[in-house]
Amino acid sequence: MDKNYAGASNLNTLGFHGSYRPQDVTFLLNIDDIEPTPLAEKEYLIQSGKKHYSQMISVEHPPSKEQMRHFQYAFEQGAERLAADVQKIGNSLLSRFKNQPIILVSLVRAGVPLGVLLKHYIEKNQQCVHYGISIIRDRGIDFAALHAIIDQHGAENIVFVDGWTGKGAICRELTQNLADYPALFDPGWDIPRLVTLADLGGYSWLSASCEDWLIPFGILGSVISGLISRTILKDHIDFELAKKNCYEPKNWHSCLVYKHLAEYDISTDFIDKILNIIGQNPSTDLAHWNNHIRLTQQKICLDTIAWISDTYSIKNINRIKPSIAEATRAVLRRVPEKILIRDSSNPHVQLLLHFAKEQNIPVDILGPKLGPYHAVTLIKKVEKK
């Protein structure tokens, strides 16, 4: 067996797969069990600086019937687009890495469903391995897990996968973290090889589009991501040691596995349905993407975030959660103050409007002022206790 793929087998044993199949993804994470923090308390601790968001997690509830109804709508409207976009990205990767193994490293959680789809699509043509690792804003990538991958496969064929970009915070984190790893950058690019479905922020090395659309897996949590939580940062992890090529599993970031949501899990069913659509509608299209497109989009994004920040007197832009997917997740996981909508008649924002009505969240309809975004959630500023 090729050394790289013997290594993949080894990491398969060290990692786990959540509710996905072993051939779908290997998560290089530790499974943890921490007490949930109530939403209001979590918000206070985050904004007061007493705790980082990655040190806490709230209970994830089963998706409501209304949320699943909107997911079904998103699937009906967006499944064919998703299938086409996966093929565009996959074809572009196959063109870039001709006759070479491709090592997909999904950023947990939002990148995982896209990574699984790309893995299945690519491996029909050439070797492909798929891992899921953690990256945490203001704390960095899981160097211990990344070093484990680089040790087994090298860095030259690694491609990072995320679902979308909003403000580009994760890509900026990735770029800063990996400045000393030139093999993870392509010549002429100042960002690592990061692929997304929708790059609203203008921070991807490769993306299917810059459009804010109702990505089906963007409006659900663990039940479409292998039953795992967003990632958690253990206090004992030695970052400097991890950066120094120490890839012991004990230093990996952590997550929870939500076994109580197993009856609602659609992770593999969703993948199989999209792969079936791909099989019925094969395409050789490539993603239309380059640095000019990216940087033009980035300026639009930065100008829009600056306008929102000024208009709503928001000093900490981490309270601004742009894009339909990010805005939806913020309503579910944080304490929202207001939702900004481009067009209230847009069917893609109806779930957010449902949440707004249900939770009495004010909504501002702003039209073109929202720039590339169809929806933005503003996190409520918590007053000091």
C-alpha positions in Angstrom: 0.0 0.0 0.0 1.1 3.6 -0.7 2.7 5.1 2.4 0.2 8.0 2.4 -2.7 5.6 2.4 -1.2 3.4 5.1 -1.0 6.7 7.1 -4.6 7.4 6.3 -5.5 4.0 7.7 -3.7 4.8 10.9 -5.5 8.1 11.3 -8.8 6.3 10.6 -8.1 4.2 13.7 -7.1 7.2 15.9 -10.1 9.3 14.8 -13.8 8.6 14.6 -16.6 9.1 12.1 -19.6 10.4 14.1 -22.8 9.1 12.4 -21.1 9.2 9.0 -19.6 6.1 7.4 -15.9 5.4 7.7 -15.4 6.2 4.0 -17.1 9.6 4.4 -14.8 11.4 6.9 -12.5 10.8 9.8 -12.8 13.4 12.6 -9.5 14.1 14.3 -11.1 15.3 17.5 -11.5 14.1 21.1 -15.0 13.3 22.3 -15.8 15.3 25.3 -18.6 15.6 27.8 -19.1 19.1 29.4 -22.1 20.6 31.1 -24.1 22.9 28.9 -24.2 26.6 29.6 -27.5 28.5 29.4 -27.7 30.8 26.4 -28.0 34.1 28.4 -25.1 33.1 30.7 -23.0 32.1 27.8 -23.6 35.4 26.0 -22.6 37.3 29.1 -19.4 35.3 29.6 -18.4 35.7 26.0 -19.0 39.5 25.8 -17.5 40.2 29.2 -14.3 38.4 28.2 -14.6 36.0 31.2 -14.7 33.0 28.9 -14.1 32.3 25.2 -17.0 30.9 23.3 -15.1 27.7 22.5 -14.9 26.9 26.2 -18.7 26.6 26.5 -21.6 25.0 24.7 -25.3 25.2 25.0 -27.9 22.4 24.6 -28.7 21.6 21.0 -32.4 20.8 20.7 -34.0 18.6 18.1 -35.0 20.6 15.0 -38.6 21.7 15.2 -41.2 20.7 12.7 -41.2 24.2 11.3 -37.4 24.1 11.0 -37.6 20.8 9.2 -40.3 22.1 6.9 -38.0 25.0 5.9 -35.1 22.5 5.5 -37.3 20.5 3.1 -38.0 23.6 1.2 -34.3 24.5 1.1 -33.5 21.0 -0.2 -36.2 21.1 -2.9 -35.0 24.5 -4.1 -31.3 24.0 -3.7 -30.4 20.3 -4.1 -29.7 20.6 -7.8 -27.7 23.7 -7.4 -25.7 22.1 -4.6 -25.1 19.0 -6.8 -23.9 21.3 -9.7 -21.7 23.4 -7.4 -20.0 20.3 -5.9 -19.1 19.1 -9.4 -17.7 22.5 -10.3 -15.5 22.6 -7.3 -14.6 18.9 -7.7 -13.7 19.3 -11.4 -11.6 22.4 -10.6 -9.7 20.4 -7.9 -9.2 17.4 -10.3 -7.8 19.9 -12.8 -5.4 21.5 -10.3 -4.2 18.1 -8.8 -4.0 15.9 -11.9 -3.3 12.3 -11.1 -2.4 13.2 -7.5 -4.1 12.2 -4.2 -6.2 15.1 -2.8 -6.3 15.5 1.0 -9.5 17.3 2.0 -9.4 18.9 5.5 -12.9 20.1 6.4 -13.3 22.8 9.1 -15.7 21.4 11.6 -18.7 21.7 11.4 -19.8 23.8 8.5 -17.3 22.4 6.1 -18.1 18.7 6.7 -21.1 18.0 4.5 -19.4 19.8 1.6 -16.2 17.8 2.3 -18.0 14.5 2.3 -19.7 15.3 -1.0 -16.4 16.4 -2.6 -14.6 13.3 -1.3 -17.1 10.9 -2.9 -17.1 12.9 -6.2 -13.3 13.1 -6.4 -12.5 9.5 -5.5 -14.4 8.3 -8.6 -11.5 9.6 -10.5 -8.5 9.6 -8.2 -7.4 9.0 -4.6 -8.9 11.2 -2.0 -8.8 11.3 1.8 -11.1 13.4 4.0 -10.5 14.6 7.5 -12.5 16.9 9.8 -10.5 19.1 12.2 -11.2 22.1 14.4 -10.4 25.8 13.9 -11.6 28.4 16.4 -11.8 32.1 15.9 -9.2 34.0 18.0 -7.6 30.7 19.1 -6.5 29.1 15.8 -6.4 25.8 14.0 -5.9 22.5 15.7 -2.1 22.3 14.9 -1.9 18.8 16.6 -4.5 17.4 14.2 -3.0 19.3 11.2 0.5 18.0 11.9 -0.8 14.5 12.1 -2.3 14.9 8.6 0.9 16.5 7.2 3.0 13.8 8.7 1.1 11.2 6.9 0.3 12.9 3.6 2.6 15.9 3.2 1.2 19.5 2.8 1.3 20.0 -1.0 -2.1 18.4 -1.7 -4.0 19.6 1.3 -7.2 21.6 0.6 -9.2 23.1 3.4 -13.0 23.0 3.1 -15.7 25.2 4.7 -19.3 25.7 3.8 -19.3 29.4 3.2 -17.7 32.7 4.3 -19.5 35.5 6.0 -17.0 38.2 7.1 -14.0 35.9 6.4 -13.0 35.6 10.0 -12.1 31.9 9.8 -10.0 32.4 6.6 -8.1 35.2 8.2 -7.5 33.0 11.2 -6.3 30.2 8.8 -4.1 32.5 6.9 -2.4 33.9 10.0 -2.0 30.5 11.5 -0.4 29.0 8.4 2.0 31.7 7.5 4.9 29.4 8.1 3.5 26.6 5.9 4.1 27.8 2.3 3.2 24.4 0.9 -0.4 25.1 1.9 -0.5 28.2 -0.4 -0.6 28.3 -4.2 1.8 30.6 -6.0 0.3 34.1 -6.4 -2.2 33.7 -3.6 -1.9 35.2 -0.1 -4.5 32.8 1.4 -4.3 29.0 2.0 -6.1 26.6 -0.3 -9.6 27.0 1.1 -12.7 26.0 -0.9 -16.3 27.0 -0.1 -19.7 26.8 -1.7 -20.5 30.5 -1.3 -17.7 33.0 -0.6 -19.6 36.1 0.4 -16.6 37.6 2.2 -14.2 37.2 -0.7 -11.7 35.0 1.2 -11.7 31.6 -0.6 -9.0 30.2 -2.8 -11.8 28.5 -4.8 -15.6 28.9 -4.5 -18.6 28.0 -6.6 -20.1 31.5 -6.2 -20.3 34.7 -4.2 -24.1 34.4 -3.8 -26.0 34.3 -0.5 -28.4 31.4 -1.0 -30.3 28.9 1.2 -27.6 26.2 1.5 -29.6 23.2 2.8 -27.1 22.1 5.3 -26.6 25.7 6.5 -29.8 25.8 8.5 -29.4 22.6 10.5 -26.8 21.7 13.1 -25.5 18.3 14.2 -28.3 16.3 12.6 -26.8 17.0 9.2 -23.1 17.0 10.3 -22.6 13.6 11.7 -24.2 14.3 15.1 -21.2 16.2 16.4 -21.2 19.6 18.1 -19.2 22.6 17.1 -15.7 22.2 18.5 -14.5 22.9 22.1 -11.2 24.0 23.4 -9.8 22.2 26.4 -7.9 24.4 28.9 -5.0 21.9 29.1 -4.0 22.1 25.4 -0.5 23.5 25.0 -0.7 25.6 21.8 3.1 26.2 21.5 3.8 22.5 21.9 1.1 21.7 19.2 2.7 24.2 16.8 6.1 22.5 17.3 5.0 19.4 15.3 3.5 17.6 18.3 0.5 15.7 16.9 -0.4 13.5 19.8 -4.2 12.9 19.9 -4.4 14.1 23.5 -3.7 17.6 22.1 -6.6 17.6 19.6 -9.5 19.9 20.1 -12.8 18.3 21.3 -16.5 18.0 20.5 -19.6 16.4 21.8 -21.4 13.6 20.1 -25.2 14.2 20.3 -26.5 10.7 20.7 -29.8 12.0 22.0 -30.5 13.4 18.5 -29.9 10.1 16.6 -33.5 9.7 15.7 -33.4 13.1 13.9 -30.1 12.4 12.1 -30.2 12.8 8.3 -26.4 13.2 7.7 -25.8 10.2 5.4 -29.3 10.3 3.9 -28.6 13.9 2.8 -25.3 12.9 1.3 -26.8 10.0 -0.6 -29.6 12.1 -2.1 -27.1 14.8 -3.4 -24.8 12.1 -4.8 -27.8 10.6 -6.5 -28.6 13.9 -8.2 -24.9 14.3 -9.2 -25.1 10.8 -10.8 -28.2 11.7 -12.7 -26.8 15.1 -13.9 -23.1 14.7 -14.6 -21.2 17.9 -15.4 -17.7 18.8 -16.5 -18.1 22.5 -15.6 -15.4 24.2 -13.6 -15.8 26.8 -10.9 -15.5 30.4 -12.4 -13.1 31.8 -9.9 -9.9 33.9 -9.6 -8.2 36.4 -7.4 -9.9 39.4 -9.1 -13.4 38.0 -8.4 -12.3 37.3 -4.8 -10.8 40.7 -4.1 -13.8 42.5 -5.7 -16.1 40.6 -3.5 -13.9 41.2 -0.4 -14.2 45.0 -0.9 -18.0 44.8 -1.1 -18.1 42.7 2.0 -15.8 45.0 4.0 -17.7 48.1 2.9 -21.0 46.5 4.0 -19.8 45.3 7.3 -18.4 48.8 8.0 -21.8 50.3 7.1 -23.6 47.9 9.4 -21.1 48.6 12.2 -21.6 52.4 11.8 -25.3 52.4 11.4 -26.0 50.1 14.4 -23.1 51.5 16.5 -21.4 48.1 16.8 -17.8 48.3 18.0 -17.2 44.5 18.1 -17.9 43.1 14.6 -18.0 39.6 16.1 -21.6 40.6 17.0 -22.4 40.9 13.2 -23.3 37.5 11.7 -23.8 37.9 8.0 -25.2 35.4 5.4 -28.4 33.4 5.6 -26.6 30.4 7.1 -24.6 32.4 9.6 -27.6 34.5 10.6 -29.7 31.4 11.1 -27.1 29.7 13.3 -26.7 32.8 15.4 -30.5 32.9 16.1 -30.3 29.2 17.2 -27.1 29.5 19.2 -26.7 33.0 20.5 -28.9 35.9 21.9 -30.0 37.9 18.9 -30.9 41.6 19.1 -32.1 42.2 15.5 -32.3 40.6 12.1 -31.4 42.5 9.0 -33.1 41.4 5.8 -32.6 42.5 2.2 -36.0 41.5 0.9 -38.7 40.1 3.1 -40.4 38.4 0.2 -37.4 36.3 -0.6 -38.3 32.7 0.1 -34.8 32.0 1.3 -35.2 34.1 4.4 -38.6 32.8 5.5 -37.1 30.6 8.2 -35.4 33.6 9.7 -38.6 35.6 9.6 -40.4 32.7 11.3 -37.8 32.7 14.1 -38.1 36.5 14.4 -41.8 36.3 14.9 -41.5 33.3 17.3 -38.9 35.0 19.4 -40.1 38.7 19.0 -36.8 39.7 17.3 -37.0 43.1 15.5 -36.4 43.0 11.8 -35.1 45.8 9.6 -35.7 45.5 5.8 -32.7 47.3 4.2 -32.7 46.4 0.5 -29.4 46.9 -1.4 -27.7 48.4 1.7 -27.0 44.9 2.8 -24.5 44.5 0.0 -23.9 40.8 -0.8 -26.0 39.5 2.1 -29.7 38.5 2.1 -29.7 38.3 5.9 -27.6 39.4 8.9 -28.2 38.7 12.6 -26.9 41.2 15.1 -26.0 39.7 18.5 -27.4 41.5 21.5 -24.9 43.5 23.5 -25.0 42.2 27.1 -24.8 44.8 29.8 -22.2 44.3 32.5 -23.5 42.7 35.7 
